[in-house]
Amino acid sequence: MFVAGFPAGAWGTNCYLVAPAAGEECVIVDPGHEAASGVEELIREHRLKPVAVLLTHGHIDHVASVVPVCGATGVPAWIHPEDRYMMADPEKALGRSLGRQLMGSLTVGEPDDVRELTDGAVLELAGLQLTVDHAPGHTKGSVTFRTPAAADIPPVLFSGDLLFAGSIGRTDLPGGDSGAIMRSLARVCLPLDDATVVLSGHGSQTTIGRERATNPYLQQAAGAVGAPAFPRRGM
């Protein structure tokens, strides 16, 4: 599997292009603020052909470039129905004061073709198999995408703002729920193999094994240790 990624825009949100190999069809995960030019560059550099945009959740730092990216490539965007409203009305997702600060400089809306994700769905896109897991807590419609293990290739989890290296997504914005994110960590992340590579919405690459051993929130989800109630990563 081929993955190219970069941190985009003011919030450094990781955007990923995923394909079986360079020169083939790809999916684009989380084209956020000011991501369109970086996506275009990677498509050109690696001779990729996008077939879909996949969104881990609806916060503006993950979806701000959905309209230009989908418009330029002619592909659909996939999002969980509980977060779909955020593409057109991000102020509701961020709170009124923060939303007003951001909306003056950003143009938002839905692309022409929006498709809705469901828990447990298996997407067959660009020669890839991606399992969708609904993982509420950061937002009500947060999801992750995971690939199966293959010969000599570990599985990959695109965790969005559910799980980071050493931390997890914040739960103090509208729709956030600290109890729900702990349940999502237990249900979605803890059953995964330690070798699973975690590519998150912000920060560096990690593995489930590393986070199981060192991440206090994941340990709390497993009932091992206590941890602070309000994580502070992500928008």
Residue frames as qw, qx, qy, qz and C-alpha x, y, z in Angstrom:
[[0.000, 0.887, 0.462, 0.000, 0.00, 0.00, 0.00],
 [0.404, 0.289, 0.015, 0.868, 1.15, 3.52, -0.87],
 [0.242, -0.861, -0.419, 0.155, 0.43, 6.43, 1.51],
 [0.376, 0.289, -0.034, 0.880, 1.49, 10.03, 0.98],
 [0.301, -0.814, -0.493, 0.064, 0.54, 12.65, 3.52],
 [0.316, 0.316, -0.139, 0.884, 1.17, 16.19, 4.68],
 [0.150, -0.576, -0.575, 0.562, 0.00, 18.55, 7.46],
 [0.177, 0.545, 0.463, 0.676, -2.27, 21.18, 5.96],
 [0.167, -0.770, -0.293, -0.542, -3.20, 24.71, 6.90],
 [0.175, -0.687, 0.311, -0.634, -3.39, 26.63, 10.13],
 [0.781, -0.428, 0.281, -0.358, -4.21, 23.58, 12.25],
 [0.021, 0.511, -0.855, -0.080, -1.65, 21.20, 10.74],
 [0.831, 0.074, 0.383, -0.397, -4.32, 18.63, 9.93],
 [0.303, -0.283, 0.840, 0.350, -2.88, 15.52, 8.30],
 [0.737, 0.461, -0.021, -0.493, -4.25, 14.85, 4.82],
 [0.489, -0.267, 0.805, 0.202, -3.49, 11.45, 3.28],
 [0.678, 0.430, -0.341, -0.489, -3.59, 10.06, -0.25],
 [0.579, -0.241, 0.771, -0.113, -3.85, 6.26, -0.19],
 [0.716, 0.465, -0.328, -0.405, -3.41, 3.87, -3.12],
 [0.989, -0.057, 0.111, 0.082, -2.27, 0.32, -3.83],
 [0.688, -0.124, 0.228, 0.678, 0.82, 1.85, -5.45],
 [0.007, 0.586, -0.159, -0.795, 2.03, 5.01, -7.15],
 [0.136, 0.175, -0.669, -0.709, 0.45, 5.54, -10.55],
 [0.158, -0.347, -0.912, -0.149, -2.89, 4.00, -9.53],
 [0.357, -0.683, -0.363, -0.523, -6.28, 5.08, -8.22],
 [0.288, 0.043, -0.618, 0.731, -6.33, 6.61, -4.73],
 [0.320, -0.799, -0.498, -0.110, -8.59, 7.90, -1.98],
 [0.182, 0.488, -0.252, 0.816, -8.03, 11.21, -0.23],
 [0.519, -0.548, -0.620, 0.215, -8.52, 11.28, 3.55],
 [0.331, -0.798, -0.302, 0.403, -9.38, 14.57, 5.30],
 [0.432, 0.397, 0.169, 0.792, -8.53, 17.41, 2.90],
 [0.294, -0.739, -0.448, 0.409, -8.61, 20.22, 5.46],
 [0.018, 0.951, 0.044, -0.305, -7.71, 23.90, 5.54],
 [0.185, 0.829, -0.441, -0.290, -5.54, 24.92, 2.57],
 [0.669, -0.201, 0.706, 0.117, -5.05, 21.28, 1.52],
 [0.746, 0.605, 0.216, -0.174, -6.11, 21.60, -2.13],
 [0.363, 0.819, -0.439, -0.072, -2.71, 22.63, -3.50],
 [0.295, -0.489, 0.816, -0.086, -0.91, 19.88, -1.56],
 [0.751, 0.214, 0.598, -0.178, -3.37, 17.29, -2.84],
 [0.647, 0.747, -0.030, -0.150, -2.88, 18.50, -6.40],
 [0.092, 0.769, -0.633, -0.024, 0.90, 18.33, -6.03],
 [0.472, -0.267, 0.833, -0.106, 0.88, 14.75, -4.71],
 [0.777, 0.443, 0.397, -0.206, -1.54, 13.62, -7.42],
 [0.533, 0.805, -0.246, -0.085, 0.78, 15.01, -10.05],
 [0.093, -0.690, 0.716, -0.057, 4.01, 13.81, -8.43],
 [0.400, -0.169, 0.893, -0.120, 2.81, 10.22, -7.91],
 [0.306, 0.067, -0.689, -0.653, 0.53, 9.99, -10.98],
 [0.135, 0.229, 0.879, -0.396, -2.52, 9.20, -8.87],
 [0.282, -0.306, -0.536, -0.734, -6.18, 9.14, -9.92],
 [0.239, -0.015, 0.629, -0.739, -8.56, 10.04, -7.06],
 [0.304, -0.301, -0.807, -0.406, -11.82, 8.14, -6.81],
 [0.488, -0.715, -0.481, -0.138, -13.17, 9.37, -3.45],
 [0.023, 0.527, -0.429, 0.733, -12.67, 11.72, -0.52],
 [0.644, -0.407, -0.643, 0.074, -13.08, 10.09, 2.91],
 [0.126, -0.650, 0.220, -0.716, -13.78, 12.21, 5.99],
 [0.398, -0.082, -0.816, 0.410, -13.08, 11.03, 9.53],
 [0.100, -0.655, -0.611, 0.434, -15.37, 13.76, 10.91],
 [0.266, 0.796, 0.440, 0.320, -16.90, 17.10, 10.03],
 [0.343, -0.779, -0.060, 0.521, -14.74, 19.69, 11.80],
 [0.419, 0.899, -0.028, -0.126, -13.64, 22.49, 9.49],
 [0.163, -0.742, 0.619, 0.197, -9.94, 21.67, 9.92],
 [0.492, -0.076, 0.852, 0.161, -10.65, 18.30, 8.25],
 [0.468, 0.551, 0.684, 0.099, -13.19, 19.31, 5.59],
 [0.050, 0.768, 0.029, -0.637, -12.34, 22.88, 4.55],
 [0.092, 0.481, -0.604, -0.629, -10.96, 21.81, 1.14],
 [0.504, 0.223, 0.834, -0.041, -13.59, 19.18, 0.33],
 [0.507, 0.754, 0.288, -0.303, -15.45, 21.36, -2.17],
 [0.275, 0.797, -0.429, -0.324, -12.40, 22.40, -4.24],
 [0.229, -0.355, 0.897, 0.133, -10.82, 18.93, -4.09],
 [0.524, 0.341, 0.773, -0.105, -14.01, 17.13, -5.10],
 [0.458, 0.807, 0.124, -0.353, -14.72, 19.76, -7.74],
 [0.119, 0.734, -0.585, -0.323, -11.25, 19.47, -9.26],
 [0.117, -0.265, 0.951, 0.112, -11.25, 15.67, -9.31],
 [0.622, -0.012, -0.402, -0.672, -14.95, 14.93, -9.88],
 [0.421, -0.038, -0.892, 0.160, -15.18, 12.47, -6.98],
 [0.558, -0.660, -0.365, -0.347, -17.72, 11.95, -4.15],
 [0.010, -0.469, 0.613, -0.636, -17.14, 12.75, -0.49],
 [0.664, -0.326, -0.670, -0.065, -18.01, 10.18, 2.18],
 [0.058, -0.357, 0.489, -0.794, -18.98, 11.29, 5.71],
 [0.120, -0.323, -0.896, 0.279, -21.03, 9.93, 8.62],
 [0.105, -0.677, -0.540, -0.488, -24.59, 11.34, 8.59],
 [0.453, -0.777, -0.362, 0.245, -24.28, 12.79, 12.10],
 [0.407, -0.520, 0.126, 0.741, -21.44, 15.07, 10.96],
 [0.429, 0.455, 0.548, 0.556, -22.72, 15.91, 7.49],
 [0.025, -0.942, -0.332, -0.052, -24.29, 19.21, 8.58],
 [0.494, -0.689, 0.110, 0.519, -20.86, 20.53, 9.59],
 [0.531, 0.145, 0.453, 0.701, -19.69, 20.88, 6.00],
 [0.079, 0.663, 0.412, 0.620, -22.27, 23.59, 5.36],
 [0.372, -0.824, -0.058, -0.423, -22.62, 24.95, 8.92],
 [0.666, 0.118, -0.554, 0.485, -19.37, 24.50, 10.84],
 [0.140, -0.495, 0.303, -0.802, -20.31, 27.20, 13.34],
 [0.814, -0.368, -0.066, -0.444, -22.72, 24.76, 14.98],
 [0.926, -0.008, -0.320, 0.201, -19.89, 22.29, 15.45],
 [0.532, 0.272, -0.346, 0.724, -17.38, 24.75, 16.90],
 [0.265, -0.649, -0.467, 0.539, -19.53, 26.96, 19.06],
 [0.263, 0.911, 0.311, 0.069, -20.71, 30.40, 18.07],
 [0.191, -0.918, 0.218, 0.272, -17.68, 32.48, 19.13],
 [0.478, -0.361, 0.669, 0.441, -15.03, 30.27, 17.54],
 [0.529, 0.474, 0.662, 0.239, -17.19, 29.65, 14.47],
 [0.209, 0.958, 0.181, -0.078, -17.61, 33.35, 13.79],
 [0.296, -0.759, 0.433, 0.385, -13.86, 33.94, 14.01],
 [0.475, -0.152, 0.767, 0.403, -13.18, 31.26, 11.39],
 [0.498, 0.569, 0.650, 0.079, -16.06, 31.67, 8.97],
 [0.161, 0.906, -0.015, -0.390, -15.01, 35.15, 7.94],
 [0.004, -0.677, 0.630, 0.379, -11.99, 33.71, 6.11],
 [0.245, -0.077, 0.951, 0.173, -13.32, 30.35, 4.90],
 [0.604, 0.140, -0.290, -0.729, -15.83, 29.33, 2.25],
 [0.315, -0.081, 0.920, -0.219, -17.79, 26.25, 3.25],
 [0.717, 0.242, -0.077, -0.649, -20.41, 23.97, 1.72],
 [0.803, -0.015, 0.595, -0.034, -21.11, 20.49, 0.42],
 [0.057, -0.286, 0.735, 0.613, -19.62, 19.06, -2.76],
 [0.583, 0.117, -0.354, -0.722, -22.04, 17.92, -5.45],
 [0.808, -0.041, -0.562, -0.175, -21.86, 14.22, -4.50],
 [0.246, -0.480, 0.653, -0.531, -22.02, 13.33, -0.78],
 [0.754, -0.099, -0.621, -0.189, -22.36, 9.73, 0.40],
 [0.541, -0.636, 0.291, -0.467, -22.98, 8.60, 3.95],
 [0.340, 0.333, -0.854, 0.209, -20.86, 6.17, 5.97],
 [0.808, -0.418, -0.091, -0.405, -22.25, 3.48, 8.26],
 [0.437, -0.590, 0.656, -0.177, -20.64, 1.57, 11.10],
 [0.704, -0.104, 0.702, 0.028, -19.03, -1.66, 9.94],
 [0.704, 0.684, 0.047, -0.182, -19.28, -0.84, 6.24],
 [0.658, -0.253, 0.484, 0.518, -16.48, -2.18, 4.07],
 [0.392, 0.830, -0.069, -0.391, -15.58, 0.24, 1.28],
 [0.762, 0.077, 0.465, 0.444, -14.01, -1.20, -1.85],
 [0.251, 0.958, 0.027, -0.133, -12.35, 1.84, -3.40],
 [0.232, 0.847, -0.476, -0.040, -9.24, 2.31, -5.53],
 [0.745, 0.244, -0.614, 0.097, -8.31, -1.35, -5.14],
 [0.047, 0.293, -0.690, 0.660, -8.34, -0.90, -1.34],
 [0.534, -0.504, -0.662, -0.149, -10.52, -2.45, 1.34],
 [0.043, 0.295, -0.397, 0.868, -11.37, 0.01, 4.11],
 [0.380, -0.517, -0.765, 0.053, -13.54, -0.89, 7.09],
 [0.147, -0.578, 0.015, -0.802, -15.51, 1.95, 8.66],
 [0.440, -0.382, -0.722, 0.372, -15.88, 2.07, 12.45],
 [0.217, -0.816, -0.191, -0.500, -18.18, 4.67, 13.98],
 [0.610, -0.123, -0.466, 0.629, -16.19, 6.20, 16.85],
 [0.159, -0.856, -0.219, -0.442, -18.18, 9.00, 18.54],
 [0.647, -0.537, -0.253, 0.479, -16.70, 11.15, 21.29],
 [0.311, -0.189, 0.160, 0.918, -14.71, 13.87, 19.51],
 [0.424, 0.087, -0.171, -0.885, -17.83, 14.45, 17.42],
 [0.744, 0.088, 0.477, -0.459, -21.03, 12.44, 17.17],
 [0.859, 0.483, 0.041, -0.167, -20.20, 11.31, 13.65],
 [0.060, -0.719, 0.679, 0.134, -16.49, 10.57, 14.00],
 [0.986, 0.143, 0.043, -0.077, -15.30, 7.44, 12.19],
 [0.325, -0.602, 0.657, 0.316, -12.06, 5.61, 11.56],
 [0.820, 0.469, -0.231, -0.234, -10.92, 3.72, 8.46],
 [0.514, -0.528, 0.673, 0.070, -8.80, 0.57, 8.76],
 [0.627, 0.465, -0.550, -0.297, -7.13, -1.67, 6.24],
 [0.974, -0.209, 0.049, -0.067, -6.65, -5.43, 6.68],
 [0.441, -0.605, 0.606, 0.267, -3.26, -6.98, 7.25],
 [0.825, 0.528, -0.155, -0.124, -1.54, -8.34, 4.17],
 [0.923, 0.002, -0.062, 0.380, 1.62, -10.30, 3.53],
 [0.600, -0.039, -0.101, 0.793, 4.47, -8.37, 5.15],
 [0.030, -0.438, -0.113, -0.891, 2.24, -5.26, 5.38],
 [0.067, -0.273, -0.746, 0.603, 0.76, -4.33, 8.78],
 [0.017, 0.759, 0.628, 0.168, -2.81, -3.06, 8.97],
 [0.182, 0.158, -0.062, 0.968, -3.31, 0.71, 9.01],
 [0.113, -0.724, -0.645, 0.215, -5.79, 2.73, 11.06],
 [0.108, 0.417, 0.124, 0.894, -6.72, 6.22, 9.86],
 [0.308, -0.430, -0.737, 0.421, -7.86, 7.38, 13.27],
 [0.060, -0.796, -0.298, -0.523, -8.89, 10.97, 12.62],
 [0.080, -0.582, 0.398, -0.705, -9.12, 12.76, 15.97],
 [0.873, -0.392, -0.215, -0.198, -9.97, 9.64, 17.98],
 [0.851, -0.411, 0.095, 0.312, -6.40, 8.57, 18.78],
 [0.316, 0.883, -0.315, 0.144, -3.10, 10.45, 18.56],
 [0.683, 0.192, -0.520, 0.475, 0.46, 9.59, 19.55],
 [0.294, -0.012, -0.573, 0.765, 0.27, 10.04, 23.31],
 [0.245, 0.199, 0.334, -0.888, -3.19, 11.59, 23.39],
 [0.216, 0.489, 0.831, 0.154, -6.75, 11.59, 22.03],
 [0.047, 0.513, 0.370, 0.773, -9.18, 14.12, 20.57],
 [0.091, -0.035, 0.413, -0.905, -10.70, 16.89, 22.63],
 [0.137, -0.469, -0.867, -0.101, -14.27, 16.51, 23.87],
 [0.102, -0.522, -0.430, 0.729, -15.12, 20.06, 24.93],
 [0.172, 0.119, -0.368, -0.906, -16.66, 21.26, 21.64],
 [0.701, 0.129, 0.174, -0.680, -20.35, 20.81, 20.74],
 [0.895, 0.223, -0.287, -0.259, -21.08, 17.12, 20.21],
 [0.357, 0.441, -0.762, 0.313, -18.04, 16.01, 22.21],
 [0.832, -0.434, -0.021, -0.346, -18.48, 13.40, 24.93],
 [0.029, -0.637, 0.749, -0.180, -15.64, 12.18, 27.15],
 [0.682, -0.101, 0.673, -0.268, -17.48, 8.98, 28.09],
 [0.830, 0.508, 0.137, -0.184, -18.25, 8.22, 24.45],
 [0.429, 0.749, -0.505, 0.008, -14.65, 8.69, 23.33],
 [0.310, -0.457, 0.808, -0.206, -13.46, 6.25, 25.99],
 [0.784, 0.176, 0.544, -0.242, -15.99, 3.69, 24.81],
 [0.699, 0.693, -0.123, -0.129, -14.87, 4.27, 21.20],
 [0.086, 0.700, -0.705, 0.074, -11.23, 3.74, 22.17],
 [0.528, -0.215, 0.788, -0.232, -12.15, 0.48, 23.88],
 [0.783, 0.379, 0.438, -0.228, -14.33, -0.78, 21.03],
 [0.646, 0.757, -0.085, -0.051, -12.35, 0.43, 18.01],
 [0.245, 0.790, -0.542, 0.148, -8.69, 0.59, 19.06],
 [0.495, -0.510, 0.664, -0.232, -8.07, -1.93, 21.81],
 [0.909, 0.108, 0.392, -0.094, -8.98, -5.03, 19.74],
 [0.624, 0.745, -0.234, -0.030, -6.47, -4.11, 17.03],
 [0.910, 0.017, -0.117, 0.398, -3.13, -5.88, 16.62],
 [0.460, -0.735, 0.055, 0.495, -0.15, -4.12, 18.21],
 [0.497, -0.059, 0.475, 0.724, 1.50, -3.87, 14.79],
 [0.254, 0.799, 0.518, 0.172, -1.34, -1.70, 13.44],
 [0.346, 0.064, 0.046, 0.935, 0.06, 1.58, 12.14],
 [0.007, -0.798, -0.526, 0.294, -1.92, 4.60, 13.35],
 [0.265, 0.227, 0.252, 0.903, -2.13, 7.58, 10.99],
 [0.095, -0.651, -0.615, 0.436, -4.02, 10.23, 12.89],
 [0.220, 0.883, 0.362, 0.202, -5.54, 13.59, 12.12],
 [0.018, -0.944, 0.250, -0.213, -2.75, 15.52, 13.84],
 [0.493, -0.677, 0.546, -0.028, 0.81, 14.75, 14.83],
 [0.119, 0.527, -0.814, -0.212, 3.13, 11.89, 14.12],
 [0.781, 0.053, -0.557, -0.278, 2.66, 8.27, 13.10],
 [0.374, -0.429, 0.718, -0.400, 2.44, 5.69, 15.86],
 [0.441, -0.010, -0.870, -0.218, 1.29, 2.10, 16.44],
 [0.717, -0.504, -0.240, -0.419, -1.42, 0.52, 18.53],
 [0.828, -0.176, -0.404, 0.346, 1.25, -1.36, 20.49],
 [0.347, 0.216, -0.265, 0.873, 3.08, 1.84, 21.39],
 [0.347, -0.438, -0.022, -0.829, -0.12, 3.56, 22.43],
 [0.814, -0.380, -0.404, -0.174, -1.31, 0.55, 24.40],
 [0.742, -0.134, -0.385, 0.532, 1.92, 0.72, 26.39],
 [0.366, -0.049, -0.178, 0.912, 2.27, 4.49, 26.83],
 [0.175, -0.397, -0.280, -0.856, -0.97, 6.37, 26.13],
 [0.095, 0.042, 0.727, -0.679, -2.78, 7.11, 29.44],
 [0.587, 0.168, 0.047, -0.791, -6.15, 7.55, 27.73],
 [0.706, 0.169, -0.616, -0.307, -5.97, 4.21, 25.97],
 [0.299, 0.075, -0.860, 0.407, -4.89, 2.64, 29.25],
 [0.340, 0.069, 0.465, -0.815, -7.85, 4.27, 30.97],
 [0.701, 0.167, -0.278, -0.635, -10.13, 2.86, 28.30],
 [0.651, 0.122, -0.749, -0.009, -8.70, -0.57, 29.09],
 [0.721, -0.638, -0.160, -0.217, -9.31, 0.01, 32.80],
 [0.788, 0.090, -0.343, 0.504, -5.58, 0.04, 33.59],
 [0.367, -0.192, -0.292, 0.862, -4.94, 3.54, 34.95],
 [0.086, 0.843, 0.416, -0.329, -6.67, 6.85, 35.51],
 [0.415, 0.197, 0.303, 0.835, -6.28, 9.82, 33.18],
 [0.098, 0.270, 0.166, -0.944, -7.47, 13.42, 33.00],
 [0.449, 0.513, 0.677, -0.277, -11.08, 13.83, 31.92],
 [0.446, 0.849, 0.154, -0.239, -10.59, 16.35, 29.10],
 [0.704, 0.014, 0.374, 0.604, -8.08, 15.68, 26.32],
 [0.035, 0.838, 0.028, -0.544, -6.82, 18.71, 24.43],
 [0.306, -0.214, 0.659, 0.653, -5.70, 17.62, 20.96],
 [0.191, 0.440, 0.745, 0.464, -7.36, 18.49, 17.66],
 [0.122, -0.343, -0.141, -0.921, -9.80, 21.29, 16.92]]
